[in-house]
Amino acid sequence: MDKVKTNFMVAIAVLVVVCIVLMGYAASLNSQLSAEKIKTRQLNDQIAGLNSKAGDLQVQLTNATAQVNNQTGLAANLQATLDKVNAESADLKTAYSDLESKLKAQVSVPLN
């Protein structure tokens, strides 16, 4: 009977030691898990910050594109206006030349 009690006590002692080792291992894993959670939160914060910056850059790009489109439209309008002014200038030069020719023709006609 003493041998059974001794074996039983040894088995209980071994189980207690195994439980203590498992509790230590579980605590270690829990600590690692907590550290990984902190890293994950930090990475999520960084991702959120980068997404915010990307959104800001998208808005800036949209604004810059709108400005370029506006400038392109203004340049096209200015070119069209310049073309009209050049055409009117050419017409005025022709009209001036015609008037000058008529004036010379009238001046060269002898007065009676």
Buried (B, 14 or more C-beta within 10 A) or exposed (E): EEEEEEEEEEEEEEEEEEEEEEEEEEEEEEEEEEEEEEEEEEEEEEEEEEEEEEEEEEEEEEEEEEEEEEEEEEEEEEEEEEEEEEEEEEEEEEEEEEEEEEEEEEEEEEEE
